[in-house]
Amino acid sequence: MNFFQNIGKFIKEKILSRLTSLIMLVIVSVICLALLLVQYFKRADAVSPLQVIGAVVVPFQTGVNEVGKFLFTNEQERLSLSEAQEKIAELEKENNELKLRNNDLLSLEGENDELRKLLEAKERLGDYASVQAQIIGNDGVNTFERFTIDKGSADGIKINMNVVNGDGLIGIVTQVGINYAIVETIIEDGMNVSAMTRNGNLNCIAAGSFKTSRTNELKLTNIAADSAIKPDMMLVTSYISDRFLPNLKIGYVKTVQVEADGLTGSGTITTAVDFTRLNHVLVITTLKEELE
Amino acid sequence: MIKFKRFAVVLMMTLVNFMLQFILLPKIPYLLAVPNLMLAETVSVGFLYGKAIGLATGVVCGLLTDILGIGNPGFYTLAYAWIGFGNGFLSERMESEVLYVLFVLILLNEILLHIYVLLFSFLIGKHFSLGSYLPAVFLPELFLTIVSFVPVYGILIFISKRWNLRVNKGEVKIV
């Protein structure tokens, strides 16, 4: 008994009293570096016990998100000044009709439409099973274009599942907690999606970047200078990608130009999805690796 | 009792700032970037309450950003832990608190954080180029963070004075 008491006393005096903030800092740093190295060497399924934090905070997030939806509804758009002026002219025409409608009814109708569209998309996706999810956290870190959804491993969500909505491809699940998941969107800088034209003849890469992420655009790369890819062509995900399912709509080619070297071409793509106004999404629970 | 009050205040502020940065503020149309409230919070708390509480706040803010923001545990936690500790360390060695010093402090912290992000993003499988990072991410965020630092720090120092949560510290001067 005396022996254990001595050990307790020893721990208290020699270790706990010296556990200063500097030592804590070193411990935190070592743990963080270890976590980062694990992710660096083993990219995909690095699941950490820290996800417990998610289980606590996610219910709060859901609640605050509801408040946010109330404050900043879907009706507000992000437009430039010239676009806004055009819009005003349009809106004045429609003004009389719109006055008749009740505001509450309008927002309800918008949500209804969105869900209906998702349902249609679900039917169109056909072979793929999917789960509907709501976005509860937005891209709060400017460096990354990611968001949190309210479905997690408890609902069958896994890493590398594709996320879409009625309009087209949104992104891919990169981390899963019990009741939430993080989705990395295709407009994030450094994100590459191999794309092809609708008939599958021409291949290219659709890449996200800082310059284009705020305008719902992607960079178009890896095409030949004399490529038959022309503006207004529709691009879908190709068969070659190891993470993205084939034939999901990415968007339309906006511009194409020949690079300075004269051998390759590049351009921009307008995404089918409006990333500034996302609320509900579909997670396709079929993984690409399962298809092969 | 003071310790408990401090804990409660810091925890509440952290949660409120997290909700603002990750849920409410990104919903505002026309906003080019989101202010980094987690950084403002860490710097404020570190500067007000010293390195131990600064470190703890940094870890919590970092974990929230990592786990619910970007999904890469460890990346921001490492940075914020050092920022919280560093600011606490600095404040313990500074006699007076002049307001412009605080602005220089948040500016320096923001610059250091982004240098860290640019240098170490390869660990989470990203490569950012400085040319597009600077105008598209860094500058808007820097401006908004400096602006939002005023209310975050202001609220914290108001509560601290009201409840006498700080000891042995002088008055805050404007110039």
Interface residues (C-beta under 8 A of the other chain):
Chain A: T20 S21 L22 M24 L25 V28 S29 I31 C32 L33 A34 L35 L36 L37 Q39 Y40 R43 S48 L50 Q51 I53 G54 V57 V58 F60 Q61 V64 N65 V67 G68 K69 L71 F72 Q76 E77 R78 I136 G137 N138 D139 G140 V141 N142 T143 F144 R146 T148 T174 Q175 G177 Y180 I182 E184 D189 G190 S209 F210 K211 S213 R214 T276
Chain B: L15 F18 M19 Q21 F22 I23 L24 L25 P26 K27 I28 P29 Y30 L32 A33 V34 N36 K51 A52 L55 V59 L63 L64 T65 D66 I67 L68 G69 I70 G71 N72 P73 G74 F75 Y76 T77 L78 A81 W82 F85 G88 V117 F120 S121 F122 L123 I124 G125 K126 H127 F128 S132 Y133 A136 V137 P140 E141
